[in-house]
Amino acid sequence: MSKRPVIGVSGSIIIDDGGRFPGYRRSYVNEDYIQAVKMAGGMPFIIPMTDDEELIRMQIESIDGLILSGGHDLDPLLYGEEPLQKLGGILPERDDFDCRLVKIAMELKKPILGICRGHHILNAANGGSNYQDLSYIEGCNIKHDQFKTSYLPTHTVDVESGTKLCDILGEKVMTNSFHHQAIKDVAHGFKVSARAKDGVIEAIEIDSDEFIVGVQWHPEMMAAKNNKGMLNLFKKLIEAAKK
């Protein structure tokens, strides 16, 4: 039996509101990430948050590829801005953890797929910035948070020809959408690889041969429901991880 590449999925913290242990912290990721990796031929591995630099390096050394999962808004202080009125919930300790994951994974030449928040943290960890809410983007008029039916594609994304993403998905793709923030300034060494019809950045990738890609939508939700195009995105990550 051939060995499956180990794909680490960055974990988050959920805090119980009630029940027997109110305030209890739990490490978790949404199950669709696990299903997408499994269906694409990888071995999913949840990476729990820690502030221990040595452990973070050991975590990255133990995997073949990294998925940066979705979740909280980024703390704008991370990219030199004060919080604006429409900023959502933040978790600075996760920002710090995820940034360390990115930097060590890039140092060790591990392939990376950033999803939603993970797309933002990939950019911010390399010097980019965010719009704290879509209402701060002039001309943004598409509904970017569909609220329900996780796997349903609801708006069009135009993909730049000649990019890694175009090789996987083609020049036009329908995506699901669950976000109120977006990338503003793209990090040095990265380029925009896709936009929504209103100009909002929907994907970035490193401007080199490495597989380091960020997407604004949630391909794991679509892949888990047998969307072949989105499953191919995970297959490409796994293909890169095998190398």
C-alpha positions as CSV (number, residue, x, y, z in Angstrom):
1,M,0.0,0.0,0.0
2,S,1.4,3.4,-1.0
3,K,1.9,5.9,1.8
4,R,-0.6,8.7,1.9
5,P,0.9,12.2,2.4
6,V,0.1,13.7,5.8
7,I,-1.8,16.9,5.4
8,G,-2.0,19.1,8.5
9,V,-5.1,21.2,9.1
10,S,-4.6,24.2,11.4
11,G,-6.8,23.9,14.4
12,S,-8.8,26.5,16.3
13,I,-10.4,26.9,19.7
14,I,-14.1,26.8,20.5
15,I,-15.3,27.9,23.9
16,D,-18.4,26.2,25.4
17,D,-21.2,28.7,26.1
18,G,-23.1,26.4,28.4
19,G,-23.4,22.7,29.3
20,R,-21.5,21.1,32.1
21,F,-18.3,23.1,31.6
22,P,-19.1,26.7,30.5
23,G,-15.9,28.5,29.3
24,Y,-14.2,25.2,28.5
25,R,-11.8,25.4,25.6
26,R,-11.8,22.8,22.9
27,S,-9.4,22.2,20.0
28,Y,-11.2,21.5,16.7
29,V,-11.6,21.8,13.0
30,N,-14.7,21.4,10.9
31,E,-15.1,17.9,9.6
32,D,-15.3,18.9,5.9
33,Y,-11.6,19.6,5.9
34,I,-11.0,16.1,7.1
35,Q,-13.3,14.6,4.5
36,A,-11.8,16.6,1.6
37,V,-8.3,15.5,2.5
38,K,-9.3,11.9,2.8
39,M,-11.3,11.9,-0.5
40,A,-8.3,13.5,-2.3
41,G,-5.9,10.8,-1.1
42,G,-4.2,12.4,1.9
43,M,-4.1,11.5,5.6
44,P,-5.7,14.4,7.6
45,F,-3.9,15.5,10.7
46,I,-5.4,18.2,13.0
47,I,-2.7,20.6,14.3
48,P,-3.7,22.0,17.7
49,M,-2.9,25.5,18.6
50,T,0.2,26.1,20.8
51,D,2.5,29.1,21.6
52,D,5.5,26.8,21.9
53,E,7.8,27.6,18.9
54,E,9.7,24.3,19.2
55,L,6.4,22.3,19.1
56,I,5.1,24.3,16.1
57,R,8.3,23.5,14.2
58,M,7.9,19.8,15.2
59,Q,4.3,19.9,14.0
60,I,5.3,21.3,10.6
61,E,8.2,18.8,10.3
62,S,5.8,15.9,10.9
63,I,3.5,16.8,7.9
64,D,3.9,16.9,4.2
65,G,1.5,19.7,3.4
66,L,-0.5,22.4,5.3
67,I,-4.1,23.6,5.1
68,L,-4.8,26.9,6.9
69,S,-8.4,26.6,7.9
70,G,-11.2,29.3,8.2
71,G,-12.5,31.0,11.4
72,H,-12.0,34.3,13.2
73,D,-11.3,37.7,11.7
74,L,-7.6,38.7,11.7
75,D,-6.6,41.2,14.4
76,P,-5.9,44.3,12.3
77,L,-3.0,45.2,14.5
78,L,-1.3,42.3,12.8
79,Y,-1.0,44.4,9.7
80,G,-0.7,47.8,11.3
81,E,-4.3,49.1,11.4
82,E,-6.6,50.0,14.2
83,P,-9.9,48.1,14.6
84,L,-12.8,49.6,12.6
85,Q,-16.5,49.5,13.5
86,K,-17.4,46.5,11.5
87,L,-14.6,44.2,12.6
88,G,-15.8,40.8,13.8
89,G,-14.5,38.5,16.5
90,I,-10.8,38.1,16.7
91,L,-8.4,35.6,18.3
92,P,-4.9,37.1,18.4
93,E,-3.4,33.9,19.9
94,R,-4.5,32.0,16.8
95,D,-3.1,34.8,14.5
96,D,0.3,34.3,16.2
97,F,0.1,30.5,15.9
98,D,-1.0,30.6,12.2
99,C,1.7,33.1,11.3
100,R,4.3,30.8,12.8
101,L,2.9,27.8,10.9
102,V,3.1,29.8,7.6
103,K,6.6,31.0,8.2
104,I,8.0,27.6,9.2
105,A,6.1,25.8,6.5
106,M,7.5,28.2,3.9
107,E,11.0,27.9,5.3
108,L,10.7,24.0,5.1
109,K,9.2,24.2,1.6
110,K,5.9,22.6,2.5
111,P,3.0,23.1,0.1
112,I,0.2,25.3,1.6
113,L,-3.5,25.8,0.9
114,G,-5.1,28.7,2.7
115,I,-8.9,28.8,3.0
116,C,-10.9,31.9,3.8
117,R,-9.3,33.1,7.0
118,G,-6.3,30.9,6.0
119,H,-6.1,32.9,2.7
120,H,-6.0,36.1,4.8
121,I,-3.4,34.8,7.2
122,L,-1.2,33.5,4.4
123,N,-1.2,37.0,3.0
124,A,-0.8,38.9,6.3
125,A,2.1,36.6,7.5
126,N,4.0,37.7,4.4
127,G,3.3,41.4,4.8
128,G,-0.1,41.9,3.2
129,S,-3.2,43.5,4.7
130,N,-7.0,43.1,4.9
131,Y,-10.2,45.0,4.4
132,Q,-11.9,44.7,7.8
133,D,-15.3,44.6,6.2
134,L,-16.5,44.4,2.6
135,S,-18.4,47.6,3.0
136,Y,-15.1,49.4,3.1
137,I,-14.4,48.3,-0.5
138,E,-15.7,50.7,-3.2
139,G,-17.9,49.0,-5.7
140,C,-18.3,45.8,-3.7
141,N,-21.9,44.8,-4.4
142,I,-22.0,41.0,-4.7
143,K,-23.4,39.0,-1.9
144,H,-20.3,37.4,-0.4
145,D,-21.9,35.7,2.6
146,Q,-24.7,33.3,1.5
147,F,-25.3,32.2,5.2
148,K,-26.8,28.8,4.4
149,T,-26.3,25.6,2.3
150,S,-22.5,25.3,2.7
151,Y,-21.7,23.4,-0.5
152,L,-23.9,25.5,-2.9
153,P,-21.9,27.6,-5.4
154,T,-23.5,31.1,-5.5
155,H,-21.3,33.5,-7.4
156,T,-18.8,33.6,-10.2
157,V,-15.0,33.9,-9.9
158,D,-12.8,34.8,-12.8
159,V,-9.4,33.1,-12.6
160,E,-6.2,34.6,-14.2
161,S,-4.9,32.5,-17.1
162,G,-1.4,31.1,-16.6
163,T,-1.8,30.7,-12.8
164,K,-1.7,27.5,-10.8
165,L,-5.3,28.0,-9.9
166,C,-6.3,28.2,-13.6
167,D,-4.5,25.0,-14.3
168,I,-6.7,23.4,-11.6
169,L,-10.1,25.1,-12.1
170,G,-10.1,26.8,-15.4
171,E,-10.7,30.5,-16.2
172,K,-14.2,30.7,-14.6
173,V,-15.6,28.9,-11.6
174,M,-18.7,29.1,-9.4
175,T,-17.9,29.2,-5.7
176,N,-19.7,29.2,-2.4
177,S,-19.1,32.3,-0.2
178,F,-19.0,32.9,3.5
179,H,-16.9,36.0,4.4
180,H,-17.1,39.7,5.3
181,Q,-13.4,40.5,5.0
182,A,-11.1,40.4,2.0
183,I,-7.5,40.9,1.0
184,K,-6.5,44.6,0.4
185,D,-2.7,44.8,-0.2
186,V,-1.2,41.6,-1.6
187,A,2.0,40.4,0.1
188,H,5.3,40.8,-1.7
189,G,6.1,37.7,-3.7
190,F,2.4,36.8,-4.2
191,K,0.0,37.6,-7.0
192,V,-3.7,37.8,-7.4
193,S,-5.0,34.7,-9.2
194,A,-8.8,35.2,-9.1
195,R,-11.4,37.9,-8.5
196,A,-15.1,38.1,-8.1
197,K,-17.1,40.1,-10.6
198,D,-17.1,43.2,-8.3
199,G,-13.3,43.1,-8.1
200,V,-12.9,41.5,-4.7
201,I,-9.8,39.3,-4.5
202,E,-10.8,35.7,-4.4
203,A,-7.4,33.9,-4.6
204,I,-3.7,34.6,-4.4
205,E,-0.7,32.4,-5.0
206,I,3.1,32.6,-4.6
207,D,4.9,33.9,-7.7
208,S,7.1,30.9,-8.0
209,D,6.9,27.2,-8.8
210,E,6.0,26.2,-5.2
211,F,2.4,25.2,-4.4
212,I,1.3,28.0,-2.0
213,V,-2.3,29.1,-2.8
214,G,-5.0,31.0,-0.9
215,V,-8.7,31.0,-1.8
216,Q,-11.4,33.1,-0.3
217,W,-14.2,30.5,-0.6
218,H,-14.6,27.1,1.1
219,P,-13.6,24.4,-1.3
220,E,-13.6,21.8,1.5
221,M,-17.4,22.2,1.9
222,M,-17.9,21.7,-1.9
223,A,-15.4,18.9,-2.2
224,A,-17.0,16.9,0.7
225,K,-20.2,16.9,-1.4
226,N,-18.3,15.5,-4.4
227,N,-17.6,18.7,-6.4
228,K,-14.9,17.3,-8.6
229,G,-13.3,20.7,-9.4
230,M,-12.9,21.6,-5.8
231,L,-11.7,18.1,-4.9
232,N,-9.0,18.6,-7.6
233,L,-7.6,21.6,-5.5
234,F,-7.0,19.2,-2.6
235,K,-5.5,16.6,-5.0
236,K,-3.0,19.2,-6.3
237,L,-2.0,20.0,-2.7
238,I,-1.5,16.3,-2.1
239,E,0.4,15.8,-5.3
240,A,2.7,18.6,-4.3
241,A,3.0,17.1,-0.8
242,K,4.2,13.8,-2.3
243,K,7.3,15.6,-3.8
